[in-house]
Structure formats: structure tokens, C-alpha cells
């Protein structure tokens, strides 16, 4: 049985950097077709001139995803972003995502220049796990193996034994549990609960959450399932327990996308950031994709699942960072070296155990886990 501890953070007010209204205020206005074409052409030219490659997450704007693929970059989840940036020959990496992704790229490739379209693009899980508080949490439990989610700062990773992504977290914790190790987990409480239920591991939890996935509603999802009985329900494990229990498929962004392309079903209810729908529609153009509900009938928006910090990434930002060197990521020593160990441990594990992340979890049995 996993232990639970309340270790919440206090969100900043409207003047603080963690405020979502501030993030939404920086989201660029929609582009005209002519302006979009102009910026994409400039970005393509600059990527070639600067020996740079664009690495984009599934949650960023579709224009950036398209540009990455058109110029030899990648669109992926955070695990593949980390591997791609490390292995690519380009000396400059442009990371379209949130800050921890840029930091991970810099940790793995210290000799490369790592740029981001907007350095203020962060993550509620990262913000909710301050390094000083996390260090105190670790110091209070020295008998536990420290496992952190990728959605954390370089300083938090520097205190960890393992970093994991949602695609390999269950396999790695299962491996640790088989060795008799007790786990200290941070920061996402929903993903931590899911891992504990699936593996039976003794896990001490930090109580953070993703502001996007935390908003999915089990009751509303039940009602949507009744309206669309033939739909396959796809859920990211950062979602609340009741939402996960209603899923047909539980998995990372890449695993959910693979479920759409590999299934005979024609309709899907998708409970993750709606940025992924762009790539899903490209790879499965004949299928119907429904956004899982984040609010009830009285709400002005019933499906508002989009990260405000991911939305800050824009074509103009890519152009600016390449033209002017803005948005450079730095990770000082010894933090970088200390963080490198937990990332490389994950990558080595995945390389040695490729089957551990090959299939998304299908179905969910309470108190047992994915089956």
C-alpha cells in the first residue's frame, strides 16, 4: 500500500509568473495565411542557416508541429524529444514546448545551443515542486529511491535517482519494486497514484498536479460515453482517478496517438491536452475525435483542455530566437551533471527494455491497475 502525504504548493496570485492568466495574455493572435507563410519561410531559412533543428511537443501549435516535420525535426512526447535532441547532428536545438523540456535538452547536450520560443513557457508541475522544498522532502526520507517525472526543473532532477516519462514510468517503478525498493515520487499525484495501483510499489507522494489533466471530470465523461457508446476513451494517466477508471486506453501522448492510428474504431474521446488532436487528425483523417469534458453544463467551455504555457509557443518566437539568440537555456554545473545521471538511467533502461513502453495500457481495474 502506498503512503500518502499532502505536500501542496501555494499558487501565485495574478502578479506571479505561475498565473495562467498571465500565460494566456502572452498567447499570440491567430495569423493570417499570408503571415503564416511568411514566418514559416523565414523559420525554414534560419533553421538551415544556423545548423538548427526544431523539436516540438504534441501540445504546441499545429504550425510548429508542421514546421518541425517539414524541416527534419520531430514532433513527439518528452521521452522522444530527449533522445532526438541528444542524437541529432545539429548544433542548435530549438525546443517548442515548456521550459523543463529545454532544460532536459541542455542537460543531455551541453555543447549545443538550446533555444526556446518563449522562456516563460513553464509547467504547473514544475512550478508546484520548488527545488528547496523538494530537497527537504528528500532529506526527510533518505531510505527511499527518488523518482521524478520529466515535468520538473533541472534542480529537482539533480536530487533524483531516476527520471521517468509517462510512457515508461510504470515499467521503471515496477523494476524498482521488484528489487524491494521504496519510492519517493514527485510531482504529479494522479500519475503517482496510477503507478502505485499498477505496480503495488510503496510510494510516498508529492501532491502536485497538471492544471490541464486535473480538470477532466468523471461524471461528464460518463455522460459523453453514453452519448457515444461506440467511442474508445483515451486517457492520459495525469488525469483524476475516476477519469482513468472510465478509460479504454491509458497512456502517454505517443501511446494515445498510436491507439487512434492502430484501432479499428472510428470515434475516440480524448482526455489529454487538445494540442494532440492536430497530429491525430493528420495520421487518422477519417476518424472522429471528441475532446473529453473539463466542465459541466453550466460552464462557458465544456472542453478547455489546453496548456496556457504550451500555447505561448509561436512561429514568431521561433524566428526571434534564431535571429537574435533569444530564449537560450542554461543549466549551471554541478546541477547539470547531477541531473544527467537520472535522465541517462531512464534512457538506458528504455534502450535495454524496449517492450516496456511499446503498448498503452488497455482498460483499468480499480486497485489493480491497467490490464
C-alpha angles and dihedrals in degrees: 000000000000121000120235129212130178107230102155127168127226111243115227121249128248092290095054130096092241093061112118092209088061090050093049089049089062095051106116123242117259113275127238113239091252093050091046091053091047094051094044090052091050091047092050091051093047094048089055095044094047096045086241136148129204119228114189134185121228090246099061126092116299092238090062092047090052093046091051092053094043092054101045098266127117142253111206150119121287095271094057091041089058093049095042095051092048095049101039119102095224115112093211123055120196107199115200104194134061131322100265088058091055091047091051090052091051092047091055095039108033092161092058130080110245117198132181128200090231124011090200090067101108139149134251090229091053092046091047094058108059112194096232094051091044091051090054090049091053093045090055091056107038092158093069132087107238114229119178133186118243088248093084137094124267088251092057091047088052088065094048133095092204137019117203138183125213090260095060105021097100094049094049096046089045087054092050093046091053087057091054095250123150115222134223105202132197149221117338112065095192094053090043092053091048092051093047093050092048098046105027088228122157100248129178107205136219107209107232130128142193108253090219102049094037089065097063111113124220096203093050091046090054090054092048091051090055090052091049106031093167094054122110111228114223117193134181111224092236085078126100119278097256092051091051091049090058093053128111090194127027118188153110122294092270092046092051091049090050089051090058095047095041101045128090089218117109100203128055135182107211121205104188136076107316091229087086091065090077093064093038091056091049094051097038105029096164096054130094116238120194123191113234113241121262097181144024133264095278094056121105089226120034095183111034100146103148128118111238092211094051087050090060091072110099143164090252089056091054090051093047096049092049096044097044106020091244122156097037115173119221127184112186126218135285088024092062095052093044092050093046092068097062093045094049090047089058094046092048091050093050091047091052093043107036093159091062091080102025098103133037118237112265119211128349130241114197113247091008105060136218116355 
